[in-house]
Amino acid sequence: MKEFTNTTTVEIEVINPSTGEMFTTTGSNTETSKYYNIKNITSRINAMDLFNVMEQVCKSSKDITITNKLTEKVSKENEIRIDNISKLADEFGIARSKLNSILKNYVDANFMYKLDRGVYMINPNIFVGKRVRSNKLREEAQVKW
């Protein structure tokens, strides 16, 4: 986000016609506007990059389903938090090792970045989650990426 601030200051000399006394007064006006700089993506996905990443990672239709389920869990910060990977693998109907492998492959393909144990950020230049509802949040995700 880029923020522009424009301040106009005026100084006026005033003369009292009765007494001839002169005094100075000042006043100012400040205008602020914000500009969001969203790069490389104007919709929720950058289709060509997403398809290229999926081509590298997805080896079956099941992998595509897992990708869909993972992206449904994206927070407003464009992150996925996995508290218990075994439980999530059971929820997806796959082995824990398969889920670990897919997550690692997405990190290697630059679709995800591992921030911490169980915390992954999705590349906001490729995919923006449905909970990322404002340009401000999109730009914050892109800056963080």
C-alpha distance (Angstrom), angle and dihedral (degrees) to the residues before:
residue distance angle dihedral
M1 . . .
K2 3.74 . .
E3 3.78 119.4 .
F4 3.78 123.4 -158.4
T5 3.79 121.1 -160.8
N6 3.79 121.2 -170.8
T7 3.80 118.1 -173.0
T8 3.80 122.1 -171.3
T9 3.80 116.8 -166.0
V10 3.80 123.6 -169.2
E11 3.80 127.2 -168.4
I12 3.81 118.8 -165.5
E13 3.80 129.9 -171.8
V14 3.79 110.5 -145.8
I15 3.83 125.6 -164.9
N16 3.79 120.6 -158.8
P17 3.87 103.9 -133.8
S18 3.83 93.1 -151.2
T19 3.78 99.5 50.6
G20 3.79 102.6 17.7
E21 3.78 88.4 -128.8
M22 3.81 112.9 153.2
F23 3.79 126.1 -151.6
T24 3.80 136.0 167.9
T25 3.79 126.8 -129.1
T26 3.80 130.1 -175.7
G27 3.77 135.3 -160.5
S28 3.79 135.9 178.1
N29 3.78 139.4 -163.2
T30 3.81 123.8 -157.7
E31 3.81 122.8 -160.5
T32 3.80 121.2 -171.2
S33 3.79 128.4 -170.7
K34 3.80 131.6 176.8
Y35 3.79 128.7 -143.4
Y36 3.80 122.4 -165.7
N37 3.78 115.2 -148.6
I38 3.80 106.6 -155.0
K39 3.80 109.2 -177.7
N40 3.81 130.9 -157.5
I41 3.79 96.6 -10.3
T42 3.76 130.3 67.5
S43 3.80 98.3 166.9
R44 3.80 130.5 38.0
I45 3.80 94.2 -82.2
N46 3.76 139.2 34.1
A47 3.81 93.1 -141.7
M48 3.80 99.6 -162.8
D49 3.80 94.3 50.9
L50 3.81 92.3 42.4
F51 3.81 91.9 51.3
N52 3.82 90.8 48.0
V53 3.81 90.9 51.6
M54 3.80 92.3 46.3
E55 3.81 90.0 49.5
Q56 3.82 89.0 56.8
V57 3.82 96.4 44.3
C58 3.80 109.3 28.5
K59 3.79 113.9 78.0
S60 3.82 96.6 167.1
S61 3.78 142.4 17.4
K62 3.82 87.1 -99.6
D63 3.83 88.9 62.1
I64 3.81 89.6 53.4
T65 3.81 89.5 51.2
I66 3.81 90.1 50.6
T67 3.81 89.8 49.7
N68 3.80 89.9 52.5
K69 3.81 91.9 49.3
L70 3.81 91.5 48.0
T71 3.80 93.4 50.4
E72 3.81 89.7 50.0
K73 3.82 87.2 64.0
V74 3.83 95.1 57.0
S75 3.82 113.0 129.0
K76 3.80 128.3 -141.9
E77 3.83 87.4 -90.8
N78 3.85 88.5 58.1
E79 3.81 89.6 -110.4
I80 3.79 135.1 127.7
R81 3.79 118.1 -143.4
I82 3.79 117.2 -160.1
D83 3.79 111.0 -168.9
N84 3.81 95.9 176.3
I85 3.79 117.3 16.1
S86 3.83 93.4 -168.5
K87 3.79 91.2 54.4
L88 3.81 91.7 47.2
A89 3.82 91.2 49.1
D90 3.83 89.2 51.9
E91 3.82 89.3 49.0
F92 3.82 89.4 53.0
G93 3.82 92.0 44.6
I94 3.82 95.0 -120.4
A95 3.78 138.4 109.1
R96 3.78 118.8 -87.8
S97 3.81 90.0 -121.2
K98 3.83 90.2 55.4
L99 3.83 91.3 52.9
N100 3.82 90.9 47.1
S101 3.80 89.4 50.2
I102 3.81 93.6 50.5
L103 3.82 92.0 47.9
K104 3.83 90.8 49.1
N105 3.80 91.4 48.2
Y106 3.81 91.4 51.0
V107 3.80 89.9 50.6
D108 3.81 89.8 49.4
A109 3.84 90.3 48.8
N110 3.85 90.8 52.8
F111 3.82 92.6 -116.6
M112 3.80 92.2 113.1
Y113 3.77 134.7 27.2
K114 3.79 120.2 -154.9
L115 3.80 106.4 -129.6
D116 3.79 97.3 174.4
R117 3.77 141.2 -26.7
G118 3.80 104.8 -43.6
V119 3.82 93.8 -3.6
Y120 3.80 120.2 108.7
M121 3.77 129.8 174.4
I122 3.80 118.5 -146.7
N123 3.81 115.0 -134.8
P124 3.85 101.6 -102.2
N125 3.80 90.4 -156.2
I126 3.81 88.8 64.7
F127 3.82 105.5 29.3
V128 3.79 134.7 14.5
G129 3.80 116.3 -166.0
K130 3.78 121.8 -126.3
R131 3.82 91.4 -113.0
V132 3.82 91.0 60.7
R133 3.80 92.6 90.7
S134 3.79 105.6 166.2
N135 3.77 139.6 51.5
K136 3.80 88.1 -121.8
L137 3.82 91.1 59.6
R138 3.82 90.7 45.2
E139 3.78 91.9 52.7
E140 3.80 92.4 45.5
A141 3.81 89.0 53.3
Q142 3.81 91.3 48.8
V143 3.81 91.9 49.3
K144 3.81 91.2 48.1
W145 3.82 91.1 48.5
